[in-house]
Structures are given as C-alpha cells and as structure tokens.
Amino acid sequence: MLMQKVPQDNDEDRVTPEQIARWEALRNRLADELARGFTLRRIAIDTSLEPAQIEEWAKASTAFRKPSRWCGEPPFAEQIESKVAAWFAELDAERNQPGMDKPSFVETGTARDIIAGFQRARALRRAAVRHGQWITTLRDAVRPKDSIVRCGPSRWAKTKSR
C-alpha cells in the first residue's frame, strides 16, 4: 500500500512575492510613522483595528493569511493592509495641504491661565477623591465645605457667617 503525503495547510504557500513586497513596503512605512511619534494605539484607533492585530501582522508576512470563513471576503491580512494603506493615503493628503507647516496654536498668557486652571481643577478633584470626599462640581472643590449648604431649587446657598 502506497502512502500518500497529505498536503499541509501551510501559510507560506499562500503568500505571493507581490504580497510580500506590499507587506514589506507597508511595514517599513509603519516603522517610519512610529519613529515620527505616532503610537500603535493611535494608528489602531484611526484604522479601526486592535493594536495587537497590527503588531502581529507587522511581525510576519504570513500572519493572518488564511482564507476567511466567509465566501468572497479577503484574508484578514489583506484587510489590515488595505486599512493601513488608506490611513497612509489620508496622512499624506493632510501633510500635503498648504499651510500645514505653520503652527495652528499659539500659546498666549490667557491660554496658559486656562490650562493652569484645568490642571488645578484636576489636582483638587484627585486630592478630594483620595481623601474620601465626593466632588460633584468645581464649586465643591473651590469653596470651603462649611460655607455651602444644600437647599431647595437653587442647589447651593451661602450660609451667614457668624
């Protein structure tokens, strides 16, 4: 009786040289964008993917190459590649717009004061929550507790100082 070799389900059989070349080009561009300061999380959010999926796809050209279980749907690797390529095209279009080299935000004294106010409010809220107090509004954090009482429709009223 002759033994026949059963064909194995091997991912390398499905990868063509064109697919490898496209994967390498996209992976190199992805590395460039990561070096420029983009995070994998930001790229994943912009492309509607998970960071782990992009990371696994970037590790090997054979990752996610198995055919989809749905008829007519491309393998997941091709879906990732098309989403990443579309994101790169959008990024290039944004960068090529005129005036993108000029800053869009100029810090002024007023902007610094507003940002400092936000930071103070966050710090006060963190400190109050740490000490078991519950802050519902910024007024709770700023006013001393003994000068605030709950009352009818106006919600807050000052007490008369003694």
N, C-alpha and C positions, 0 to 999 in steps of 0.2 A: 504494500500500500504506500503510495506516494504522499508525502506531507507537503501541503501547500502552505506557503507563507501568507499569513493573514495580513492585509495592509493595515498598518497602524495609523491612528488619527494623529498625524504629525503637523504641527503648526508651520514648520519650515517649508513644507510642500505647498502651502497656500500663498506664500509671500513671493511676489514677483520682484525683479530688480527695480522696476518703476516705483513700486510701493516702498521699497527700501530707500530709494533716492528721495522720495517725497517725505518719508518719515524722518530721514536724517536732516533734510532742509528745515522742516518744522521744529525738530528737536533743537537744532542749533539756534534758530531764531528765538525759541522759547528760552534757551540759556542766555541769550543776549538780553532779552527783556527782563529776565530775573536779575541779571547783573546791573541793569539800569535802575532797579529799585522796585519793580513790581513784585508782589508776593504771589505765591502759588494760590493762596486763598482768594486774592482779588481776581486773578485770572479765572479761577474756577467759578466765582460768582458771575463774572461777565460772560462766561461761556455756558452757564447752566450745567456745570459738571461738578463732580466732587474732587477735592484736591488729591485724594488717594488715587482716583482713576487717572488723572493726568500724570501723576508720579509713576504709576505702574506702566502706563503707555510709553512714557519717556525712557524707561529703563531698557526696554527690548522692543525690537521691531516686530516681534512675533506676538506680543501681548494683545489680547482681545481680538485675534484674527479668526476665531472660529465663526462659522456662519451663524446668523441669527436664527432663533427658533421660529421667527415669523417669516412667512413667504414674501419675498421681494424686499425685505429690509436688509441693508448692508451690514457687514460685521461692525461691532462696536468700535473697533479701531478706526474704521473709516468715518464713523460718525464723530469721533473725537477729533480726527484730523480735519474734517470739514468745519467743525465749530471753531477750532483753534485758528484755521486759515481765515475764516470770516472775521474773527476777532483781530487778527493781524491786519486785515484789509481796513477795518474800521479805525484801528490805531494809526495806520499810515495816512488815512484820509484826514484824521484830526490833526496830525502833525504837519500835514502839507497845507493846512489852511493859512491864509495870510494873517499876520498879526499874532500868531501863536508864540512868537519869540518874546513878546512883550509881557511883563507881569500883569496879571489880572487883579491882584490885590496889593494895595499899597498900605503899609501899616502906618497909622496915624496915632496921635495921642488918645483920641476918642476910642479907636478900635482897641488899643491896649487897655484902656479903662474897662471897656465892656468885657473883654476876655478875662481880665483880672477879676471882675465881678462874678463871672461864671465859675471861675476856679474857686473863689471864696465860698460860693454857694455849695459847690460840690464838697468842699472840705468840711463845711459846717454840717452838711447832711450826713457825711460819713462819720463824723465825730459823734453826732447825736444818736445815730443808729447803733454805733458801737457801745454807747452808754445806756442803751435800752429805751431811749426816748423815741417817740414816733413823730416825724415831721410830715405834715401834710402840705404845707405851703412854705414859701420862703419867709413869710411873715413870722411863722413859728420859729424859724431859725434866727431871725434878726431881733425880734422883740424879746425882752425878758419874760419868763413864764408868769411871774407874779402880776404883770400888768395886763394880762389877757384873761378874759373870762368868756365862756360861751354864753351867748344869749340868742334870742329869737331870730327873726328873719335876717338881720344884718350880719349874723355869724360871729363877728368879733366886735367887742366894745372895750374901751379903756376903762379901767376902774379909777375911782377918785383916789388920788394919792393922799395919804394921811399925814 
